[in-house]
């Protein structure tokens, strides 16, 4: 029998998740049956010809009653995936708690993750709560933890991720490829890090660095949420730990001008409206993940790095751009791994608990091999 999955949110990333899971099969039999939930009834049209996408449900996160209505639809499902912006995740996680099913999301929001962790304290046997399952947080934490395990003693772990247009033409050298709310959120909120062995918060947009890869110039700077729970996991085990977002040179200074000098950090709704009117979307993007660990192996100070550049590709006749491919693959892989093998028993699950080699061997996680 196919596993029953609810996917809440049928936007750019949610659609990729739905289509990847819908096409997963073993010996000609579909592995998943998917219930799609979205606030927009027109969102279901793009799945009408997919046989194992069933029971479309229109849902708006607008009241406490709406949480119970969603929970009622979850009963009997094996898991729910939230592909919504972070503002809806607490309601969806609450509904999962009521229904007693496992919960997965893509959030970069620290407050949301803390809320999910609290819910997980009351998890039923076999019910897990696993937030932050995308690219960053998500994959980058899995690869970072794997690098750290290779050392007898880790000195530093530096994680860098960028979702970049292949052909930037505007002054920001940026195109919208995922949640605008999530983008602004990570540019504004405090960032977790470890400095001189101590967990600290550092300001977003600071810590500017410039570097070159394959003849191209990039910059990177602090952004919120990318480390997920890694600071907690490596507390007392690393001297330096940080996460920075990769952009093309000049992006950070213009964003700093908008957020801090023109004070748009206090008018996030207006900034979102401006971005969505002025910055075009693109299917032509590239994802860069660059993780570097330094430390001691057999008494020698050593560096190990993991670099990946991933572009969009066609799967089962459907083209997914880079951010869709990597984000959807991340969450599909951990859901698939858990439902297939019960990799995690119950409660709150951190991304860095995922085995890196098993992740890359998974039918969805293998998309990170490039």
LOPA-677125 format. One record per residue (C-alpha): x, z, y; residue number from 1. Coordinates in pm, whole numbers, plus 32768, in hexadecimal, padded with zeros to 4 digits. Each point is the difference from the previous one (the first is absolute). Layout:
! residues N
+------+------+------+-----+
:    x :    z :    y : num :
+------+------+------+-----+
:    X :    Z :    Y : NUM :
...
+------+------+------+-----+
***
This chain:
! residues 370
+------+------+------+-----+
:    x :    z :    y : num :
+------+------+------+-----+
: 8000 : 8000 : 8000 :   1 :
: 8081 : 7FB1 : 815D :   2 :
: 805F : 8121 : 80E1 :   3 :
: 7F0E : 803C : 811E :   4 :
: 80A7 : 7FF9 : 8157 :   5 :
: 7F64 : 802A : 8157 :   6 :
: 80BB : 7F62 : 8124 :   7 :
: 7F95 : 8076 : 8159 :   8 :
: 8062 : 7F09 : 810F :   9 :
: 7FFF : 7E88 : 7FD3 :  10 :
: 80E7 : 7F99 : 811C :  11 :
: 8151 : 7F53 : 7FE2 :  12 :
: 809C : 80FF : 7F15 :  13 :
: 7EC0 : 8067 : 7F4F :  14 :
: 7FAF : 7E97 : 7FAA :  15 :
: 815A : 7FD5 : 7F66 :  16 :
: 7FD2 : 813E : 7F32 :  17 :
: 7EAA : 7F8D : 7F85 :  18 :
: 8078 : 7EA5 : 7F9E :  19 :
: 813B : 807F : 7F53 :  20 :
: 7F3E : 80FB : 7F30 :  21 :
: 7EE6 : 7F0A : 7FBB :  22 :
: 80F5 : 7F08 : 7F66 :  23 :
: 80B5 : 80FF : 7F27 :  24 :
: 7FB8 : 7FBB : 7E93 :  25 :
: 807B : 8043 : 7EA2 :  26 :
: 7FC0 : 7F04 : 7EEA :  27 :
: 7F01 : 7F49 : 80D7 :  28 :
: 7F30 : 8135 : 804F :  29 :
: 7FF1 : 8088 : 8164 :  30 :
: 8099 : 815A : 801E :  31 :
: 7F43 : 806F : 8136 :  32 :
: 7E9E : 7FF4 : 8084 :  33 :
: 7FFB : 8036 : 8175 :  34 :
: 7EFB : 8088 : 80ED :  35 :
: 8047 : 7F93 : 8166 :  36 :
: 7F9B : 80E1 : 8121 :  37 :
: 8011 : 7F99 : 816D :  38 :
: 7F4C : 8041 : 8148 :  39 :
: 7FC9 : 7E8B : 8035 :  40 :
: 7F03 : 7F60 : 7F0F :  41 :
: 809E : 7EAA : 8040 :  42 :
: 8149 : 807F : 7F6B :  43 :
: 7F77 : 7FD0 : 7EA0 :  44 :
: 7FD7 : 7E87 : 801F :  45 :
: 816A : 7FB8 : 7FA8 :  46 :
: 7FD5 : 80A9 : 7EAB :  47 :
: 7EB1 : 7F6C : 7F99 :  48 :
: 809E : 7F11 : 7F04 :  49 :
: 80D2 : 810C : 7F56 :  50 :
: 7F3F : 806C : 7ECD :  51 :
: 8091 : 815D : 7FDA :  52 :
: 7FCC : 8062 : 816D :  53 :
: 7EAE : 80AE : 7FF0 :  54 :
: 7F13 : 80E5 : 80BE :  55 :
: 8061 : 7FC1 : 816A :  56 :
: 7FAD : 8133 : 80D0 :  57 :
: 7FE2 : 800E : 817B :  58 :
: 808B : 814A : 807E :  59 :
: 8052 : 808A : 8158 :  60 :
: 80C7 : 813C : 8037 :  61 :
: 7F13 : 8093 : 8103 :  62 :
: 7F78 : 814A : 7F79 :  63 :
: 8024 : 8111 : 7EFC :  64 :
: 7ED9 : 7F63 : 7F49 :  65 :
: 80C3 : 7EBB : 7FE4 :  66 :
: 8110 : 80B8 : 7F3C :  67 :
: 7F03 : 8076 : 7EFD :  68 :
: 7F6A : 7EA2 : 7FEE :  69 :
: 8159 : 7F70 : 7FB5 :  70 :
: 8046 : 8112 : 7F01 :  71 :
: 7EBE : 7FA6 : 7F4B :  72 :
: 807A : 7E97 : 7FDE :  73 :
: 814F : 807C : 7F7A :  74 :
: 7F6D : 80BB : 7ED9 :  75 :
: 806E : 7F5D : 7EBB :  76 :
: 8125 : 7F48 : 809F :  77 :
: 8164 : 8037 : 7F88 :  78 :
: 809D : 7FF9 : 815C :  79 :
: 7FC9 : 7FAA : 816C :  80 :
: 80F9 : 7F46 : 80DA :  81 :
: 7FE7 : 8025 : 8178 :  82 :
: 807B : 7ECA : 80B5 :  83 :
: 7F6D : 807F : 8147 :  84 :
: 80B1 : 806F : 813B :  85 :
: 8072 : 816C : 7FF7 :  86 :
: 7ED2 : 8071 : 80CB :  87 :
: 7F17 : 7FCF : 7ED4 :  88 :
: 80DD : 808E : 7EEF :  89 :
: 7F9A : 816C : 801E :  90 :
: 7E93 : 7FA6 : 7FC6 :  91 :
: 8053 : 7F1F : 7ED7 :  92 :
: 80E4 : 8108 : 7F66 :  93 :
: 7EF0 : 8106 : 802F :  94 :
: 7F08 : 7F20 : 7F4B :  95 :
: 80F9 : 7FD3 : 7EE2 :  96 :
: 8023 : 8178 : 7FEA :  97 :
: 7E86 : 8027 : 7FE1 :  98 :
: 7FE5 : 7EE8 : 7EFE :  99 :
: 8128 : 807E : 7F36 : 100 :
: 80C0 : 7EB7 : 7FF6 : 101 :
: 8169 : 7FAE : 8052 : 102 :
: 8056 : 7F96 : 8162 : 103 :
: 810D : 7F13 : 8086 : 104 :
: 8042 : 7F90 : 8166 : 105 :
: 80F9 : 7F4F : 80E4 : 106 :
: 8012 : 80F7 : 811E : 107 :
: 812E : 803B : 80DA : 108 :
: 7F4D : 811B : 80B4 : 109 :
: 809A : 8158 : 7FC1 : 110 :
: 7EC4 : 80C2 : 8057 : 111 :
: 7F36 : 7F2F : 7F0C : 112 :
: 80FC : 803B : 7EE9 : 113 :
: 7FF7 : 8178 : 803E : 114 :
: 7E85 : 7FF4 : 7FE6 : 115 :
: 8013 : 7F42 : 7EB6 : 116 :
: 80FF : 80F9 : 7F7A : 117 :
: 7F0E : 811E : 804A : 118 :
: 7EE7 : 7F4D : 7F4A : 119 :
: 80E6 : 7FCC : 7ED5 : 120 :
: 8017 : 8178 : 7FCC : 121 :
: 7E9E : 7FEE : 7F6E : 122 :
: 803E : 7ECA : 7F2A : 123 :
: 7F56 : 7FEF : 7EAF : 124 :
: 80CF : 7FC2 : 7EC4 : 125 :
: 8078 : 7E98 : 8006 : 126 :
: 7FA0 : 7FD1 : 816F : 127 :
: 8122 : 7FA9 : 80E6 : 128 :
: 801B : 7FD7 : 8176 : 129 :
: 8114 : 7F0B : 8058 : 130 :
: 801A : 7F9A : 816F : 131 :
: 8108 : 7F25 : 80A7 : 132 :
: 8007 : 7EF6 : 7EED : 133 :
: 8063 : 7ECC : 80C8 : 134 :
: 8148 : 7F7E : 808B : 135 :
: 8073 : 8116 : 80EB : 136 :
: 7FA1 : 8103 : 7FA5 : 137 :
: 7FF2 : 7F9A : 7E96 : 138 :
: 80FF : 7F14 : 7F6B : 139 :
: 8115 : 8069 : 80ED : 140 :
: 7FDE : 8169 : 7F8C : 141 :
: 8010 : 7F96 : 7E94 : 142 :
: 8140 : 7F39 : 8033 : 143 :
: 8095 : 810D : 80E2 : 144 :
: 7FCB : 8112 : 7EFF : 145 :
: 8092 : 7F20 : 7EF1 : 146 :
: 813C : 7FC8 : 80CD : 147 :
: 8023 : 8176 : 803E : 148 :
: 7FF2 : 8048 : 7E89 : 149 :
: 8139 : 7F2D : 7FC8 : 150 :
: 80DC : 80FD : 80B7 : 151 :
: 8091 : 814B : 7F94 : 152 :
: 7FD1 : 806C : 816A : 153 :
: 7F4F : 7F37 : 8110 : 154 :
: 807F : 8005 : 8164 : 155 :
: 7F12 : 7F0B : 80AB : 156 :
: 7ED5 : 7F25 : 7FB2 : 157 :
: 7F95 : 7F00 : 8105 : 158 :
: 7EC7 : 7F2E : 7FCA : 159 :
: 7FA9 : 7ECC : 80CF : 160 :
: 7ECA : 7F23 : 7FE0 : 161 :
: 7F7A : 7EE0 : 80CF : 162 :
: 7ED5 : 7F16 : 7FE9 : 163 :
: 806D : 7EE1 : 80E0 : 164 :
: 7F80 : 7EAA : 8064 : 165 :
: 80DC : 7EE6 : 7F85 : 166 :
: 7FD9 : 7F44 : 8148 : 167 :
: 7FDA : 80F6 : 8123 : 168 :
: 7F9F : 7F58 : 8147 : 169 :
: 7F76 : 8111 : 80E7 : 170 :
: 80CF : 80FC : 80C5 : 171 :
: 7FB2 : 8118 : 7F0A : 172 :
: 807F : 7F1D : 7EE8 : 173 :
: 7EE4 : 8082 : 7F2E : 174 :
: 7EBA : 7F8F : 7F60 : 175 :
: 7EE9 : 80D6 : 7F74 : 176 :
: 8013 : 800A : 7E86 : 177 :
: 7F53 : 8149 : 7FA9 : 178 :
: 7F37 : 811D : 809D : 179 :
: 8025 : 800A : 817B : 180 :
: 7F93 : 816E : 8000 : 181 :
: 810D : 804F : 7EFF : 182 :
: 8107 : 7F49 : 80CC : 183 :
: 7FB2 : 80C1 : 813E : 184 :
: 7FE7 : 8147 : 7F40 : 185 :
: 815F : 7FE1 : 7F71 : 186 :
: 808C : 7FA5 : 8157 : 187 :
: 7F6A : 8138 : 80A3 : 188 :
: 800A : 8122 : 7F0B : 189 :
: 812A : 80E5 : 7FB6 : 190 :
: 80E6 : 7F96 : 7EE3 : 191 :
: 8082 : 80D7 : 7EE4 : 192 :
: 8175 : 7FFD : 7FB9 : 193 :
: 811A : 80D7 : 7F7C : 194 :
: 811E : 803E : 80F4 : 195 :
: 8130 : 80CF : 7F9C : 196 :
: 7F47 : 8077 : 7ECC : 197 :
: 7ECB : 807D : 80BA : 198 :
: 7EA2 : 7F64 : 8007 : 199 :
: 7FA9 : 7FA3 : 8166 : 200 :
: 7F0F : 7F2C : 80CA : 201 :
: 8097 : 7EED : 80D5 : 202 :
: 7F4F : 7F2C : 8108 : 203 :
: 7F75 : 7EAC : 7FA3 : 204 :
: 80AC : 7ED3 : 80A5 : 205 :
: 814C : 80BB : 801B : 206 :
: 813D : 7FDC : 7F30 : 207 :
: 802E : 7E90 : 8052 : 208 :
: 80F8 : 7F45 : 7F23 : 209 :
: 8064 : 7E91 : 7FEC : 210 :
: 8084 : 7F4B : 7ECF : 211 :
: 8023 : 7EA8 : 7F5D : 212 :
: 7F87 : 7F7D : 7EB1 : 213 :
: 8044 : 7EA2 : 7F80 : 214 :
: 805F : 7F8C : 815D : 215 :
: 7EC4 : 8084 : 80AA : 216 :
: 7FFE : 8115 : 8104 : 217 :
: 7F12 : 8129 : 7FE1 : 218 :
: 7FBE : 8150 : 809C : 219 :
: 7F5F : 8136 : 7F6C : 220 :
: 7F78 : 8147 : 808A : 221 :
: 7F43 : 8138 : 7F96 : 222 :
: 7E93 : 7FD7 : 7F9F : 223 :
: 7F10 : 80F8 : 7F68 : 224 :
: 7F92 : 8024 : 7E98 : 225 :
: 80F0 : 7F19 : 7F4A : 226 :
: 80AD : 8114 : 7F3C : 227 :
: 7EBD : 8088 : 7F74 : 228 :
: 8054 : 8144 : 7F49 : 229 :
: 816F : 7FAD : 7FC6 : 230 :
: 8083 : 8103 : 80F9 : 231 :
: 7F50 : 810E : 7F39 : 232 :
: 807B : 7F7A : 7EB2 : 233 :
: 816B : 7FEB : 8073 : 234 :
: 7FFF : 8143 : 80CB : 235 :
: 814F : 80AB : 7FC8 : 236 :
: 8087 : 7ED3 : 7F42 : 237 :
: 8068 : 7F17 : 811A : 238 :
: 80B7 : 8026 : 814A : 239 :
: 7F61 : 7ED4 : 80B0 : 240 :
: 7EB6 : 7F54 : 7FB4 : 241 :
: 7F46 : 7F14 : 80E7 : 242 :
: 7F15 : 7ED8 : 800C : 243 :
: 7FFB : 7EEC : 8106 : 244 :
: 7F2F : 7EC8 : 8035 : 245 :
: 80B3 : 7EB1 : 8019 : 246 :
: 7FA8 : 7F12 : 811A : 247 :
: 80A4 : 7EDD : 80B7 : 248 :
: 80DE : 8067 : 812A : 249 :
: 7F43 : 8058 : 813C : 250 :
: 7EBC : 806D : 7F5B : 251 :
: 8042 : 8173 : 801E : 252 :
: 8045 : 7FFA : 8177 : 253 :
: 7EC0 : 7F42 : 804C : 254 :
: 7F33 : 80EB : 7F25 : 255 :
: 80A1 : 812B : 80A8 : 256 :
: 7F9B : 7F70 : 8152 : 257 :
: 7E97 : 7FD4 : 7F8D : 258 :
: 7FDD : 814E : 7F50 : 259 :
: 80C6 : 80E9 : 80DD : 260 :
: 802C : 7F60 : 8157 : 261 :
: 7EA4 : 7F67 : 8018 : 262 :
: 7F7A : 8126 : 7F31 : 263 :
: 7F3B : 7F36 : 7F06 : 264 :
: 804C : 810D : 7EFE : 265 :
: 7EDF : 80B9 : 80A7 : 266 :
: 7F20 : 7EC9 : 7FF0 : 267 :
: 802D : 7F8E : 7E9A : 268 :
: 7EAB : 7F5A : 7FE5 : 269 :
: 8050 : 7F29 : 812E : 270 :
: 8158 : 7FA9 : 7F7A : 271 :
: 7F66 : 7F9A : 7EB3 : 272 :
: 7F0A : 7F1E : 80B5 : 273 :
: 8119 : 7F5E : 80C7 : 274 :
: 80D6 : 7FC9 : 7ECA : 275 :
: 7EE4 : 7F68 : 7F39 : 276 :
: 7FAB : 7F16 : 811E : 277 :
: 8163 : 7F9D : 805A : 278 :
: 80CF : 800C : 7EC0 : 279 :
: 7FA7 : 7EF7 : 7EFE : 280 :
: 7FF7 : 8047 : 7E8D : 281 :
: 80E7 : 7F3D : 7F1C : 282 :
: 801E : 7FB0 : 7E90 : 283 :
: 8171 : 7FAA : 8032 : 284 :
: 80B5 : 814B : 7FE5 : 285 :
: 8120 : 80A7 : 7F4E : 286 :
: 801F : 8165 : 7F83 : 287 :
: 8155 : 80A7 : 800F : 288 :
: 804D : 8146 : 7F4B : 289 :
: 815D : 808E : 8026 : 290 :
: 805B : 8150 : 7F66 : 291 :
: 815F : 8095 : 800E : 292 :
: 8078 : 8140 : 7F5B : 293 :
: 8155 : 80A3 : 8025 : 294 :
: 808E : 8120 : 7F3D : 295 :
: 80E7 : 806A : 7EE9 : 296 :
: 8012 : 7F71 : 7E9F : 297 :
: 8111 : 808B : 7F1E : 298 :
: 80AA : 8093 : 8131 : 299 :
: 800D : 7EB8 : 80C3 : 300 :
: 7F45 : 7FC4 : 8144 : 301 :
: 7F26 : 7ED3 : 7FAF : 302 :
: 7EF7 : 7F23 : 809E : 303 :
: 7EE3 : 7F50 : 7F46 : 304 :
: 7F04 : 7F1E : 80AC : 305 :
: 7EC3 : 7F46 : 7FA0 : 306 :
: 7F9E : 7ED1 : 80D4 : 307 :
: 7EC7 : 7F2D : 7FCA : 308 :
: 7F6E : 7EE0 : 80CA : 309 :
: 7EA7 : 7F9E : 7F87 : 310 :
: 7F2A : 7EDF : 8077 : 311 :
: 7E9A : 7FAC : 7FB0 : 312 :
: 7FA8 : 7F3C : 7ECA : 313 :
: 7EDE : 7F70 : 7F3D : 314 :
: 7F6B : 80C9 : 7EE2 : 315 :
: 7EE5 : 7F74 : 7F2C : 316 :
: 7FC1 : 7EF1 : 8103 : 317 :
: 7FED : 80F7 : 8122 : 318 :
: 810F : 801B : 810C : 319 :
: 8060 : 8160 : 806B : 320 :
: 80E5 : 802D : 8129 : 321 :
: 8123 : 80F2 : 7FEC : 322 :
: 7F4E : 8137 : 807E : 323 :
: 7ED0 : 7FBE : 7F23 : 324 :
: 80DC : 7FC0 : 7ED1 : 325 :
: 80DA : 8135 : 8024 : 326 :
: 7EF4 : 80F5 : 8070 : 327 :
: 7EFC : 7F94 : 7F00 : 328 :
: 8105 : 7FEE : 7EEA : 329 :
: 8070 : 8163 : 804F : 330 :
: 7EAA : 809E : 7FDC : 331 :
: 7F90 : 7F21 : 7EDF : 332 :
: 813B : 805D : 7F40 : 333 :
: 7FD4 : 8179 : 8019 : 334 :
: 7E8C : 7FE8 : 7FAF : 335 :
: 804D : 7F1E : 7ED7 : 336 :
: 8117 : 80E1 : 7F82 : 337 :
: 7F2A : 8137 : 8015 : 338 :
: 7ECA : 7F70 : 7F5C : 339 :
: 80C8 : 7F58 : 7EEB : 340 :
: 80DF : 8125 : 7F9E : 341 :
: 7F7C : 8132 : 80B8 : 342 :
: 8156 : 8017 : 80A1 : 343 :
: 7F8D : 8129 : 80D1 : 344 :
: 7F24 : 811B : 7F82 : 345 :
: 7F3A : 8083 : 8129 : 346 :
: 801A : 8075 : 8168 : 347 :
: 80D5 : 7F7C : 811E : 348 :
: 80FC : 7EF0 : 7FA6 : 349 :
: 8123 : 7F98 : 80DD : 350 :
: 807D : 7E9A : 8009 : 351 :
: 8161 : 8069 : 7FA7 : 352 :
: 7F80 : 8087 : 7EB3 : 353 :
: 7FD2 : 7E95 : 7F91 : 354 :
: 8113 : 7F7D : 7F1D : 355 :
: 80A8 : 7EDF : 80BA : 356 :
: 8055 : 7F30 : 7ECD : 357 :
: 7EA2 : 8025 : 7F71 : 358 :
: 7F70 : 7FA0 : 8153 : 359 :
: 80CC : 7EBE : 800C : 360 :
: 7F9F : 7FB4 : 7E97 : 361 :
: 7E8E : 8022 : 804E : 362 :
: 7F3A : 7EBA : 801D : 363 :
: 7FB9 : 804C : 816F : 364 :
: 813D : 80BB : 805F : 365 :
: 80D2 : 7ED8 : 7F88 : 366 :
: 7F9F : 7F4D : 8143 : 367 :
: 8109 : 80D8 : 80A7 : 368 :
: 810D : 7F4E : 7F3B : 369 :
: 7FDB : 7EE3 : 80FD : 370 :
+------+------+------+-----+
***
